[in-house]
């Protein structure tokens, strides 16, 4: 009998290009495998014990003769390779049409409307890294008071502002204005507040980032769990991604270490339902900055903490470790990559050494969570509960 699932998304930890990667300019992407190749190997011994290295086609991770968990990988059924698309699909929502992206910046009509509504001019309006844009435009922003607008390969409208120039509350107000604008034909997945502090040459983004996401287009596994009377405890940016729908409690984090600590704290509390964690540093700090060595160290740090997570889970818990897309730091691109995601599952009630193969959709994860919790549902996906439970 499973009473609680602990679902941890290692943000951007892909394990090899999908068959349609050529459509996204991602041929050759393999986040874990290429990091291992570039950095002379990677030590993920604890994930390996659960079966990570036994996943078909994964490179650079040791294979176990008798792994303690179930393992497999998921293809993405939705069109896209961004955070919203990946997480929503885990939750049971498939996007037939990718969310809008703006590789050349936002059209003049959008910028003009936004400026009129906030009563200020903007600067930027380009695709950029969050740290590079501060180095480039931070000083101008301080002198003029103009918020910095930028985007990425994701469907995002990001607004950066120094906390001493534009208050965080005012920045949030600007984001709410943008969120209300960017719908319909101009829909973007997320409007993101990016407050920062510091002096010229030493700017630093703060933890008061806030994401304003679209509401999922259909009912997710989170809503099914909440509606059944169980808890849905989110850690990191999960609540923002799902626009709070189906969430019963949420804690934000300052990074992977904090996210792991808060996940363990929640595991120690008796509850029924779901603990859903996103660990964003892999993507934000290392993938987008093409820092393969930093990415490797972050993966090894999670692996080092994994035994502590396992030690605290109950006999009726199931631990699921996966990702939402790739972000290969060894390629020329700094964008997400269209990759398979890993699927590693462990629990006292879960069979050992079970190969779940290649799943056709991330939806299978959410569908299986609901079935493990014995919640009737009409979610997209194919459950693999029967292959898992002893």
C-alpha positions, 0 to 999 in steps of 0.5 A: 500500500503506497500512501505517499509519493516523493517526486523529485525533478532534477531540472534539465537532467536529460539523458540523450536526444529524442528522435525528433531532436533535429527539429529543435537543433539538438542533435547530439545533445546528451546532458549526463553522457556528454558531461561525463565524457567532457569531465573525465567521468561522473560519480553517481554511485547512489543513483547507479545503485537504484538503476540509473546506469541500467537505463537504455542508452544512458552513457557515463553512469555505472551499470548495476547487476542487481539495481535496487529500484525500477528504471526507464526513460520517458519521451516527450509527447508534447511539442516543445522543450521548456519548463512548463511543457515538461512539468505539465506533461508530467502532470498529465497535460500534453501540449499539441502546439508549442508555447510562443517563443521570441528569438528576436525579442518581443514585437514593438506593439507588445513593448509599446503596450507594456511601456504605456501600462507601467509608465516607463520605458524598457531596455533590452528586449532580446534573448540573453542569459540572466547574468550577462544581461545584468553585466550589459544593461545593469548600469544603464538600468540604475541610471535610467530606472528602465526595467530590463526585458529579456527572453530565452529559448523558453516561452518567457517574458523576464523583467529584471530590476535592481531592488534599490531602483524598482521595489520588489513589490513594484516589479511584481506589479509589472509582472502581473501587468505583463501576465494579463497582456501575454495571452491569446495569440501572444501567450507566453508560458511564464512571466518572471520577476528577476530582482537583483542587488549589488554594484556595477560589476558585481550584480547578483540575482536574489531569491525573490524571483517569482514566476507568473505562469499560465494555468494548466489547460486541463486537470493535472494529477495535482488537482486529483490528489488534492481533490481526494483529500490528500496533501500536495506539498511543493518545493521550489518553483513547482507551485509557480509552474502550475499556477498554484492549482492543486497545491496545498502547501508550497515552500520556495528555495534558494538552490539545490541544497535548500531544496533537498533540505526542505524535501527531507523536512517534509518527508519527516512530517507524516502526510499522505499524498505527494511531495513534489520538488524541483531542483533548479540549479542544474538548469539555471546555474550550469546548463544555461551557462555551459558550465559542464564541470559545475553541472557535474559537481551539482549532480554528484552533490545530489547523489551524495545526499540521496542516501539521506533522502532514502533513509527518511522515507517511510515503508509506504512511500515511493521515491521517483526521480526524473527530469523535465527536459535537457540542457546539455552544457557541452554544446554550443547552445545555451538553451534547453535540449530536446532529450529523453528524461530518466525515470528512477523509482525506489521504495520498500513496496517497489520491486527491484531491478524492473526495467520500465523501458521507454515510455511514450510520454512524461504523462505516465509518471503522473498517471502512475502516481495517481494509481499508486495512491488509488485515486480514480482518474482520467489522466493522459498516460499509461500507468506502470503501477502493476510493473512496480508494486510487489 
